[in-house]
């Protein structure tokens, strides 16, 4: 039996603990929502791959970039690799293997061909994260994929314009030399 007056204090403490837990859960949901929004705005997503089990988690935003529906989403890094353009796939696979071995971090530009979509130019980053206990156990590979198709197109257009300007200047100089 509890001493007189202690029961109300325990009830108040329990209520306070429940309220704090609800607030913590709400803050976590808001943080996840903001992360998703930031990734959507940046046209990027992430994945976490456990090389020991092969299990992979994709962010909603990466699934959208890959054109993978949540119903068809498999929990394997193969879902990411299938979308990598053929000439780049072996290189990305090798880098993921090196990241799983603890090398890296790596940054690589490559093509991505989403299901039912046009080719994208992306920048991917891969690196091994530490074990959950912070000890010697290997962790998981964290990867990000960002769509830079518009930036790549703008850079190609700029390079073409610079080349055209250089050619125009060269022709102008030849014209001046020829014309006296």
Backbone as JSON Lines, residues from 0, in Angstrom:
{"i":0,"aa":"X","n":[0.84,-1.18,0.0],"ca":[0.0,0.0,0.0],"c":[0.88,1.24,0.0]}
{"i":1,"aa":"X","n":[0.45,2.24,-0.76],"ca":[1.21,3.49,-0.88],"c":[0.93,4.4,0.31]}
{"i":2,"aa":"X","n":[1.96,5.13,0.75],"ca":[1.72,6.12,1.81],"c":[0.7,7.15,1.35]}
{"i":3,"aa":"X","n":[-0.03,7.71,2.27],"ca":[-1.06,8.71,1.99],"c":[-0.44,9.89,1.24]}
{"i":4,"aa":"X","n":[-1.09,10.3,0.18],"ca":[-0.63,11.46,-0.58],"c":[0.33,11.12,-1.71]}
{"i":5,"aa":"X","n":[0.87,9.89,-1.76],"ca":[1.83,9.52,-2.8],"c":[1.14,9.15,-4.11]}
{"i":6,"aa":"X","n":[-0.04,8.56,-4.02],"ca":[-0.76,8.14,-5.22],"c":[-1.03,9.31,-6.17]}
{"i":7,"aa":"X","n":[-1.49,10.46,-5.7],"ca":[-1.71,11.58,-6.63],"c":[-0.41,12.03,-7.3]}
{"i":8,"aa":"X","n":[0.7,11.97,-6.58],"ca":[1.98,12.37,-7.17],"c":[2.41,11.41,-8.27]}
{"i":9,"aa":"X","n":[2.2,10.13,-8.04],"ca":[2.53,9.13,-9.06],"c":[1.66,9.34,-10.29]}
{"i":10,"aa":"X","n":[0.39,9.63,-10.08],"ca":[-0.52,9.88,-11.19],"c":[-0.08,11.1,-11.99]}
{"i":11,"aa":"X","n":[0.3,12.17,-11.31],"ca":[0.76,13.39,-11.97],"c":[2.04,13.11,-12.75]}
{"i":12,"aa":"X","n":[2.98,12.38,-12.14],"ca":[4.25,12.05,-12.81],"c":[3.99,11.2,-14.04]}
{"i":13,"aa":"X","n":[3.08,10.25,-13.95],"ca":[2.75,9.39,-15.08],"c":[2.13,10.21,-16.21]}
{"i":14,"aa":"X","n":[1.21,11.1,-15.86],"ca":[0.59,11.97,-16.85],"c":[1.64,12.85,-17.53]}
{"i":15,"aa":"X","n":[2.55,13.4,-16.74],"ca":[3.63,14.26,-17.27],"c":[4.52,13.47,-18.23]}
{"i":16,"aa":"X","n":[4.87,12.24,-17.86],"ca":[5.71,11.38,-18.69],"c":[5.01,11.06,-20.01]}
{"i":17,"aa":"X","n":[3.71,10.78,-19.97],"ca":[2.93,10.51,-21.18],"c":[2.88,11.73,-22.09]}
{"i":18,"aa":"X","n":[2.69,12.9,-21.49],"ca":[2.65,14.14,-22.27],"c":[4.0,14.39,-22.95]}
{"i":19,"aa":"X","n":[5.08,14.18,-22.23],"ca":[6.41,14.36,-22.8],"c":[6.66,13.39,-23.96]}
{"i":20,"aa":"X","n":[6.2,12.17,-23.81],"ca":[6.36,11.17,-24.87],"c":[5.55,11.57,-26.11]}
{"i":21,"aa":"X","n":[4.33,12.06,-25.92],"ca":[3.52,12.51,-27.06],"c":[4.2,13.68,-27.75]}
{"i":22,"aa":"X","n":[4.77,14.62,-27.0],"ca":[5.47,15.76,-27.58],"c":[6.71,15.3,-28.35]}
{"i":23,"aa":"X","n":[7.44,14.34,-27.78],"ca":[8.63,13.81,-28.45],"c":[8.24,13.14,-29.77]}
{"i":24,"aa":"X","n":[7.19,12.35,-29.76],"ca":[6.72,11.68,-30.97],"c":[6.28,12.7,-32.03]}
{"i":25,"aa":"X","n":[5.59,13.75,-31.6],"ca":[5.16,14.8,-32.53],"c":[6.37,15.5,-33.13]}
{"i":26,"aa":"X","n":[7.39,15.77,-32.32],"ca":[8.6,16.42,-32.82],"c":[9.32,15.52,-33.82]}
{"i":27,"aa":"X","n":[9.36,14.21,-33.58],"ca":[9.97,13.28,-34.52],"c":[9.21,13.24,-35.84]}
{"i":28,"aa":"X","n":[7.89,13.22,-35.78],"ca":[7.09,13.23,-37.01],"c":[7.33,14.51,-37.81]}
{"i":29,"aa":"X","n":[7.4,15.64,-37.12],"ca":[7.65,16.92,-37.79],"c":[9.03,16.94,-38.42]}
{"i":30,"aa":"X","n":[10.02,16.4,-37.71],"ca":[11.38,16.34,-38.25],"c":[11.42,15.47,-39.51]}
{"i":31,"aa":"X","n":[10.76,14.32,-39.49],"ca":[10.71,13.44,-40.66],"c":[9.99,14.12,-41.82]}
{"i":32,"aa":"X","n":[8.92,14.84,-41.51],"ca":[8.17,15.56,-42.56],"c":[9.05,16.62,-43.21]}
{"i":33,"aa":"X","n":[9.78,17.38,-42.38],"ca":[10.66,18.43,-42.92],"c":[11.81,17.84,-43.73]}
{"i":34,"aa":"X","n":[12.37,16.72,-43.29],"ca":[13.42,16.05,-44.06],"c":[12.87,15.64,-45.42]}
{"i":35,"aa":"X","n":[11.7,15.05,-45.44],"ca":[11.08,14.65,-46.7],"c":[10.85,15.84,-47.62]}
{"i":36,"aa":"X","n":[10.36,16.93,-47.07],"ca":[10.13,18.15,-47.86],"c":[11.45,18.7,-48.42]}
{"i":37,"aa":"X","n":[12.48,18.73,-47.57],"ca":[13.79,19.23,-48.02],"c":[14.33,18.35,-49.14]}
{"i":38,"aa":"X","n":[14.19,17.05,-49.02],"ca":[14.67,16.16,-50.07],"c":[13.85,16.35,-51.35]}
{"i":39,"aa":"X","n":[12.55,16.55,-51.21],"ca":[11.72,16.78,-52.4],"c":[12.14,18.05,-53.12]}
{"i":40,"aa":"X","n":[12.35,19.13,-52.36],"ca":[12.75,20.4,-52.95],"c":[14.11,20.27,-53.64]}
{"i":41,"aa":"X","n":[15.03,19.53,-53.03],"ca":[16.38,19.36,-53.58],"c":[16.42,18.28,-54.66]}
{"i":42,"aa":"X","n":[15.29,17.63,-54.93],"ca":[15.22,16.51,-55.88],"c":[16.26,15.45,-55.55]}
{"i":43,"aa":"X","n":[16.21,15.02,-54.3],"ca":[17.14,13.98,-53.87],"c":[16.45,13.04,-52.9]}
{"i":44,"aa":"X","n":[17.07,11.91,-52.71],"ca":[16.58,10.94,-51.76],"c":[17.75,10.15,-51.21]}
{"i":45,"aa":"X","n":[17.45,9.24,-50.32],"ca":[18.54,8.47,-49.71],"c":[18.13,7.02,-49.55]}
{"i":46,"aa":"X","n":[19.16,6.18,-49.36],"ca":[18.93,4.79,-49.04],"c":[19.92,4.36,-47.97]}
{"i":47,"aa":"X","n":[19.55,3.33,-47.24],"ca":[20.42,2.73,-46.24],"c":[20.48,1.25,-46.56]}
{"i":48,"aa":"X","n":[21.7,0.74,-46.78],"ca":[21.91,-0.65,-47.19],"c":[22.74,-1.37,-46.14]}
{"i":49,"aa":"X","n":[22.26,-2.49,-45.67],"ca":[23.01,-3.33,-44.75],"c":[23.68,-4.42,-45.56]}
{"i":50,"aa":"X","n":[24.99,-4.31,-45.81],"ca":[25.67,-5.31,-46.64],"c":[25.64,-6.72,-46.04]}
{"i":51,"aa":"X","n":[25.5,-6.84,-44.73],"ca":[25.47,-8.17,-44.11],"c":[24.19,-8.91,-44.43]}
{"i":52,"aa":"X","n":[23.07,-8.21,-44.43],"ca":[21.78,-8.86,-44.67],"c":[21.26,-8.61,-46.08]}
{"i":53,"aa":"X","n":[21.81,-7.59,-46.75],"ca":[21.32,-7.2,-48.07],"c":[20.09,-6.31,-48.01]}
{"i":54,"aa":"X","n":[19.55,-6.12,-46.82],"ca":[18.33,-5.32,-46.69],"c":[18.61,-3.85,-46.94]}
{"i":55,"aa":"X","n":[17.7,-3.21,-47.66],"ca":[17.85,-1.81,-48.05],"c":[16.56,-1.07,-47.78]}
{"i":56,"aa":"X","n":[16.69,0.13,-47.23],"ca":[15.54,1.01,-47.03],"c":[15.7,2.21,-47.96]}
{"i":57,"aa":"X","n":[14.65,2.53,-48.69],"ca":[14.65,3.7,-49.58],"c":[13.78,4.78,-48.97]}
{"i":58,"aa":"X","n":[14.24,6.03,-49.08],"ca":[13.35,7.13,-48.68],"c":[12.23,7.24,-49.72]}
{"i":59,"aa":"X","n":[11.14,7.81,-49.31],"ca":[10.01,8.03,-50.23],"c":[10.48,8.84,-51.44]}
{"i":60,"aa":"X","n":[11.33,9.83,-51.21],"ca":[11.79,10.71,-52.28],"c":[12.66,9.96,-53.27]}
{"i":61,"aa":"X","n":[13.52,9.03,-52.8],"ca":[14.33,8.24,-53.73],"c":[13.44,7.3,-54.53]}
{"i":62,"aa":"X","n":[12.45,6.72,-53.87],"ca":[11.51,5.85,-54.59],"c":[10.84,6.63,-55.71]}
{"i":63,"aa":"X","n":[10.48,7.89,-55.46],"ca":[9.87,8.72,-56.51],"c":[10.85,8.96,-57.65]}
{"i":64,"aa":"X","n":[12.12,9.27,-57.33],"ca":[13.13,9.49,-58.38],"c":[13.32,8.23,-59.22]}
{"i":65,"aa":"X","n":[13.32,7.07,-58.56],"ca":[13.52,5.8,-59.26],"c":[12.28,5.36,-60.02]}
{"i":66,"aa":"X","n":[11.15,5.97,-59.69],"ca":[9.89,5.57,-60.31],"c":[9.37,4.25,-59.76]}
{"i":67,"aa":"X","n":[9.7,3.97,-58.5],"ca":[9.3,2.72,-57.86],"c":[8.13,3.02,-56.93]}
{"i":68,"aa":"X","n":[7.05,2.27,-57.1],"ca":[5.9,2.46,-56.2],"c":[6.18,1.72,-54.9]}
{"i":69,"aa":"X","n":[5.58,2.18,-53.84],"ca":[5.81,1.56,-52.54],"c":[5.33,0.11,-52.52]}
{"i":70,"aa":"X","n":[4.29,-0.19,-53.3],"ca":[3.79,-1.56,-53.32],"c":[4.79,-2.51,-53.98]}
{"i":71,"aa":"X","n":[5.53,-1.98,-54.96],"ca":[6.48,-2.83,-55.7],"c":[7.89,-2.71,-55.14]}
{"i":72,"aa":"X","n":[8.06,-1.95,-54.1],"ca":[9.4,-1.68,-53.56],"c":[9.98,-2.92,-52.9]}
{"i":73,"aa":"X","n":[11.08,-3.4,-53.45],"ca":[11.77,-4.51,-52.79],"c":[12.81,-3.94,-51.85]}
{"i":74,"aa":"X","n":[13.22,-4.72,-50.9],"ca":[14.15,-4.26,-49.88],"c":[15.55,-4.74,-50.19]}
{"i":75,"aa":"X","n":[16.03,-4.39,-51.41],"ca":[17.35,-4.8,-51.85],"c":[18.01,-3.63,-52.58]}
{"i":76,"aa":"X","n":[19.33,-3.57,-52.5],"ca":[20.06,-2.51,-53.2],"c":[19.91,-2.68,-54.72]}
{"i":77,"aa":"X","n":[19.47,-3.86,-55.15],"ca":[19.27,-4.11,-56.58],"c":[18.25,-3.15,-57.19]}
{"i":78,"aa":"X","n":[17.27,-2.71,-56.4],"ca":[16.27,-1.77,-56.91],"c":[16.93,-0.45,-57.32]}
{"i":79,"aa":"X","n":[17.97,-0.06,-56.62],"ca":[18.72,1.15,-56.98],"c":[19.6,0.86,-58.19]}
{"i":80,"aa":"X","n":[20.32,-0.25,-58.16],"ca":[21.25,-0.58,-59.24],"c":[20.55,-0.78,-60.58]}
{"i":81,"aa":"X","n":[19.34,-1.33,-60.57],"ca":[18.59,-1.53,-61.82],"c":[18.32,-0.22,-62.53]}
{"i":82,"aa":"X","n":[18.18,0.86,-61.78],"ca":[17.88,2.15,-62.39],"c":[19.13,2.87,-62.89]}
{"i":83,"aa":"X","n":[20.31,2.41,-62.48],"ca":[21.55,3.04,-62.93],"c":[21.75,2.71,-64.41]}
{"i":84,"aa":"X","n":[22.09,3.72,-65.21],"ca":[22.3,3.52,-66.64],"c":[23.4,2.5,-66.87]}
{"i":85,"aa":"X","n":[23.23,1.65,-67.9],"ca":[24.15,0.55,-68.17],"c":[25.63,0.91,-68.14]}
{"i":86,"aa":"X","n":[26.06,1.96,-68.82],"ca":[27.51,2.21,-68.82],"c":[28.07,2.53,-67.43]}
{"i":87,"aa":"X","n":[27.21,2.93,-66.5],"ca":[27.65,3.34,-65.17],"c":[27.45,2.26,-64.1]}
{"i":88,"aa":"X","n":[26.64,1.25,-64.4],"ca":[26.21,0.3,-63.37],"c":[27.38,-0.43,-62.7]}
{"i":89,"aa":"X","n":[28.33,-0.94,-63.48],"ca":[29.46,-1.69,-62.9],"c":[30.29,-0.8,-61.98]}
{"i":90,"aa":"X","n":[30.48,0.44,-62.38],"ca":[31.26,1.38,-61.55],"c":[30.54,1.65,-60.23]}
{"i":91,"aa":"X","n":[29.23,1.86,-60.27],"ca":[28.46,2.13,-59.05],"c":[28.47,0.9,-58.15]}
{"i":92,"aa":"X","n":[28.3,-0.29,-58.75],"ca":[28.34,-1.52,-57.96],"c":[29.68,-1.67,-57.25]}
{"i":93,"aa":"X","n":[30.77,-1.37,-57.97],"ca":[32.1,-1.46,-57.37],"c":[32.27,-0.47,-56.23]}
{"i":94,"aa":"X","n":[31.78,0.75,-56.41],"ca":[31.9,1.76,-55.35],"c":[31.08,1.38,-54.12]}
{"i":95,"aa":"X","n":[29.9,0.82,-54.34],"ca":[29.09,0.35,-53.21],"c":[29.82,-0.76,-52.46]}
{"i":96,"aa":"X","n":[30.46,-1.65,-53.19],"ca":[31.24,-2.71,-52.56],"c":[32.4,-2.16,-51.75]}
{"i":97,"aa":"X","n":[33.07,-1.16,-52.29],"ca":[34.17,-0.52,-51.57],"c":[33.66,0.2,-50.32]}
{"i":98,"aa":"X","n":[32.5,0.86,-50.45],"ca":[31.91,1.53,-49.28],"c":[31.55,0.49,-48.22]}
{"i":99,"aa":"X","n":[31.02,-0.66,-48.65],"ca":[30.67,-1.72,-47.7],"c":[31.91,-2.26,-47.0]}
{"i":100,"aa":"X","n":[33.07,-2.15,-47.66],"ca":[34.32,-2.6,-47.05],"c":[34.94,-1.54,-46.16]}
{"i":101,"aa":"X","n":[34.26,-0.4,-46.04],"ca":[34.74,0.65,-45.15],"c":[35.56,1.72,-45.84]}
{"i":102,"aa":"X","n":[35.72,1.64,-47.15],"ca":[36.43,2.69,-47.87],"c":[35.48,3.85,-48.12]}
{"i":103,"aa":"X","n":[36.04,4.95,-48.55],"ca":[35.21,6.08,-48.93],"c":[35.28,7.2,-47.93]}
{"i":104,"aa":"X","n":[34.49,8.17,-48.04],"ca":[33.25,8.31,-48.82],"c":[33.53,8.51,-50.3]}
{"i":105,"aa":"X","n":[32.49,8.27,-51.1],"ca":[32.57,8.39,-52.55],"c":[31.51,9.35,-53.05]}
{"i":106,"aa":"X","n":[31.86,10.08,-54.09],"ca":[30.92,10.95,-54.82],"c":[31.09,10.62,-56.29]}
{"i":107,"aa":"X","n":[30.0,10.4,-56.99],"ca":[30.08,10.02,-58.39],"c":[28.87,10.57,-59.15]}
{"i":108,"aa":"X","n":[29.15,11.08,-60.35],"ca":[28.07,11.5,-61.25],"c":[27.79,10.35,-62.2]}
{"i":109,"aa":"X","n":[26.51,10.09,-62.44],"ca":[26.16,8.99,-63.34],"c":[24.74,9.17,-63.85]}
{"i":110,"aa":"X","n":[24.39,8.35,-64.8],"ca":[23.05,8.37,-65.35],"c":[22.12,7.46,-64.55]}
{"i":111,"aa":"X","n":[20.86,7.82,-64.56],"ca":[19.83,7.04,-63.88],"c":[18.63,7.0,-64.82]}
{"i":112,"aa":"X","n":[18.09,5.82,-65.0],"ca":[16.92,5.68,-65.87],"c":[15.78,5.14,-65.02]}
{"i":113,"aa":"X","n":[14.92,6.06,-64.55],"ca":[13.8,5.62,-63.7],"c":[12.8,4.79,-64.49]}
{"i":114,"aa":"X","n":[12.05,3.97,-63.79],"ca":[10.99,3.21,-64.44],"c":[10.03,4.2,-65.09]}
{"i":115,"aa":"X","n":[9.74,3.99,-66.34],"ca":[8.8,4.83,-67.1],"c":[9.21,6.3,-67.15]}
{"i":116,"aa":"X","n":[10.51,6.58,-67.23],"ca":[10.93,7.97,-67.26],"c":[12.12,8.19,-68.16]}
{"i":117,"aa":"X","n":[12.45,9.45,-68.33],"ca":[13.6,9.83,-69.14],"c":[14.87,9.74,-68.29]}
{"i":118,"aa":"X","n":[15.98,9.62,-68.97],"ca":[17.28,9.53,-68.29],"c":[17.52,10.8,-67.46]}
{"i":119,"aa":"X","n":[18.02,10.58,-66.25],"ca":[18.39,11.68,-65.36],"c":[19.89,11.66,-65.17]}
{"i":120,"aa":"X","n":[20.47,12.81,-64.96],"ca":[21.85,12.91,-64.53],"c":[21.8,13.12,-63.03]}
{"i":121,"aa":"X","n":[22.53,12.31,-62.27],"ca":[22.47,12.39,-60.82],"c":[23.88,12.42,-60.24]}
{"i":122,"aa":"X","n":[23.96,12.92,-59.01],"ca":[25.18,12.83,-58.21],"c":[24.82,11.95,-57.02]}
{"i":123,"aa":"X","n":[25.63,10.9,-56.82],"ca":[25.41,9.99,-55.7],"c":[26.58,10.07,-54.75]}
{"i":124,"aa":"X","n":[26.28,9.92,-53.48],"ca":[27.29,9.83,-52.42],"c":[27.05,8.53,-51.67]}
{"i":125,"aa":"X","n":[28.15,7.83,-51.35],"ca":[28.05,6.58,-50.57],"c":[29.1,6.61,-49.49]}
{"i":126,"aa":"X","n":[28.73,6.14,-48.31],"ca":[29.74,5.92,-47.27],"c":[29.2,4.99,-46.2]}
{"i":127,"aa":"X","n":[30.14,4.3,-45.56],"ca":[29.8,3.4,-44.47],"c":[29.54,4.23,-43.22]}
{"i":128,"aa":"X","n":[28.46,3.92,-42.55],"ca":[28.2,4.56,-41.26],"c":[28.63,3.58,-40.18]}
{"i":129,"aa":"X","n":[28.94,4.09,-39.0],"ca":[29.43,3.23,-37.92],"c":[28.39,2.26,-37.43]}
{"i":130,"aa":"X","n":[28.85,1.25,-36.71],"ca":[27.95,0.27,-36.11],"c":[27.06,0.94,-35.08]}
{"i":131,"aa":"X","n":[25.94,0.33,-34.79],"ca":[24.97,0.9,-33.86],"c":[25.57,1.1,-32.48]}
{"i":132,"aa":"X","n":[26.51,0.2,-32.1],"ca":[27.1,0.32,-30.76],"c":[28.33,1.21,-30.74]}
{"i":133,"aa":"X","n":[28.71,1.75,-31.93],"ca":[29.87,2.63,-32.0],"c":[31.18,1.87,-31.89]}
{"i":134,"aa":"X","n":[31.1,0.56,-31.81],"ca":[32.3,-0.25,-31.68],"c":[32.82,-0.7,-33.03]}
{"i":135,"aa":"X","n":[33.45,-1.86,-33.05],"ca":[34.08,-2.36,-34.25],"c":[33.13,-2.98,-35.25]}
{"i":136,"aa":"X","n":[31.9,-3.22,-34.87],"ca":[30.95,-3.83,-35.8],"c":[30.7,-2.91,-36.97]}
{"i":137,"aa":"X","n":[30.73,-3.49,-38.16],"ca":[30.47,-2.68,-39.35],"c":[29.02,-2.22,-39.35]}
{"i":138,"aa":"X","n":[28.82,-1.04,-39.89],"ca":[27.48,-0.49,-39.95],"c":[26.82,-0.73,-41.28]}
{"i":139,"aa":"X","n":[26.16,0.28,-41.75],"ca":[25.42,0.2,-43.0],"c":[25.95,1.26,-43.95]}
{"i":140,"aa":"X","n":[25.69,1.07,-45.23],"ca":[26.08,2.04,-46.24],"c":[24.93,3.03,-46.4]}
{"i":141,"aa":"X","n":[25.25,4.29,-46.23],"ca":[24.28,5.36,-46.45],"c":[24.57,5.96,-47.81]}
{"i":142,"aa":"X","n":[23.55,6.08,-48.63],"ca":[23.72,6.66,-49.96],"c":[22.69,7.74,-50.2]}
{"i":143,"aa":"X","n":[23.12,8.76,-50.92],"ca":[22.19,9.79,-51.37],"c":[22.27,9.87,-52.89]}
{"i":144,"aa":"X","n":[21.16,10.23,-53.5],"ca":[21.08,10.38,-54.95],"c":[20.35,11.69,-55.2]}
{"i":145,"aa":"X","n":[21.01,12.61,-55.95],"ca":[20.39,13.9,-56.25],"c":[20.31,14.1,-57.75]}
{"i":146,"aa":"X","n":[19.14,14.47,-58.21],"ca":[18.9,14.76,-59.63],"c":[19.54,16.11,-59.97]}
{"i":147,"aa":"X","n":[20.53,16.09,-60.86],"ca":[21.19,17.32,-61.3],"c":[21.03,17.49,-62.81]}
{"i":148,"aa":"X","n":[19.96,16.91,-63.36],"ca":[19.74,16.94,-64.8],"c":[19.7,18.36,-65.33]}
{"i":149,"aa":"X","n":[18.97,19.25,-64.68],"ca":[18.86,20.63,-65.16],"c":[20.21,21.34,-65.08]}
{"i":150,"aa":"X","n":[20.94,21.13,-64.0],"ca":[22.26,21.75,-63.86],"c":[23.21,21.23,-64.94]}
{"i":151,"aa":"X","n":[23.19,19.92,-65.2],"ca":[24.05,19.34,-66.23],"c":[23.7,19.89,-67.61]}
{"i":152,"aa":"X","n":[22.39,20.02,-67.88],"ca":[21.96,20.58,-69.17],"c":[22.42,22.02,-69.3]}
{"i":153,"aa":"X","n":[22.29,22.81,-68.23],"ca":[22.73,24.21,-68.26],"c":[24.23,24.31,-68.47]}
{"i":154,"aa":"X","n":[25.0,23.42,-67.85],"ca":[26.46,23.43,-68.02],"c":[26.84,23.08,-69.46]}
{"i":155,"aa":"X","n":[26.14,22.11,-70.07],"ca":[26.41,21.76,-71.48],"c":[26.07,22.93,-72.39]}
{"i":156,"aa":"X","n":[24.94,23.58,-72.14],"ca":[24.54,24.74,-72.96],"c":[25.56,25.86,-72.81]}
{"i":157,"aa":"X","n":[26.03,26.11,-71.61],"ca":[27.02,27.15,-71.38],"c":[28.32,26.83,-72.11]}
{"i":158,"aa":"X","n":[28.77,25.58,-72.04],"ca":[30.0,25.18,-72.74],"c":[29.84,25.35,-74.24]}
{"i":159,"aa":"X","n":[28.65,25.03,-74.77],"ca":[28.4,25.19,-76.2],"c":[28.43,26.67,-76.58]}
{"i":160,"aa":"X","n":[27.83,27.53,-75.76],"ca":[27.82,28.97,-76.04],"c":[29.23,29.55,-75.96]}
{"i":161,"aa":"X","n":[30.02,29.1,-75.0],"ca":[31.4,29.57,-74.89],"c":[32.19,29.15,-76.13]}
{"i":162,"aa":"X","n":[31.98,27.92,-76.6],"ca":[32.66,27.44,-77.81],"c":[32.23,28.26,-79.02]}
{"i":163,"aa":"X","n":[30.93,28.56,-79.13],"ca":[30.42,29.36,-80.24],"c":[31.0,30.77,-80.2]}
{"i":164,"aa":"X","n":[31.09,31.35,-79.01],"ca":[31.67,32.68,-78.87],"c":[33.14,32.67,-79.3]}
{"i":165,"aa":"X","n":[33.86,31.64,-78.87],"ca":[35.26,31.51,-79.27],"c":[35.4,31.4,-80.77]}
{"i":166,"aa":"X","n":[34.54,30.63,-81.4],"ca":[34.57,30.48,-82.86],"c":[34.22,31.79,-83.54]}
{"i":167,"aa":"X","n":[33.24,32.52,-83.02],"ca":[32.87,33.81,-83.6],"c":[34.03,34.8,-83.5]}
{"i":168,"aa":"X","n":[34.71,34.8,-82.38],"ca":[35.86,35.7,-82.21],"c":[37.0,35.32,-83.16]}
{"i":169,"aa":"X","n":[37.2,34.01,-83.33],"ca":[38.25,33.55,-84.24],"c":[37.93,33.99,-85.66]}
{"i":170,"aa":"X","n":[36.69,33.83,-86.08],"ca":[36.28,34.24,-87.44],"c":[36.38,35.76,-87.61]}
{"i":171,"aa":"X","n":[36.02,36.48,-86.55],"ca":[36.13,37.94,-86.61],"c":[37.59,38.35,-86.79]}
{"i":172,"aa":"X","n":[38.48,37.7,-86.06],"ca":[39.91,38.01,-86.18],"c":[40.43,37.66,-87.56]}
{"i":173,"aa":"X","n":[39.99,36.54,-88.12],"ca":[40.41,36.16,-89.48],"c":[39.86,37.18,-90.48]}
{"i":174,"aa":"X","n":[38.63,37.6,-90.29],"ca":[38.02,38.6,-91.18],"c":[38.79,39.91,-91.15]}
{"i":175,"aa":"X","n":[39.22,40.33,-89.97],"ca":[39.97,41.58,-89.87],"c":[41.33,41.43,-90.56]}
{"i":176,"aa":"X","n":[41.96,40.28,-90.39],"ca":[43.25,40.05,-91.04],"c":[43.1,40.02,-92.55]}
{"i":177,"aa":"X","n":[42.05,39.37,-93.03],"ca":[41.84,39.25,-94.47],"c":[41.38,40.57,-95.09]}
{"i":178,"aa":"X","n":[40.64,41.35,-94.32],"ca":[40.08,42.58,-94.85],"c":[41.0,43.77,-94.7]}
{"i":179,"aa":"X","n":[42.04,43.6,-93.98],"ca":[43.02,44.65,-93.88],"c":[42.87,45.46,-92.69]}
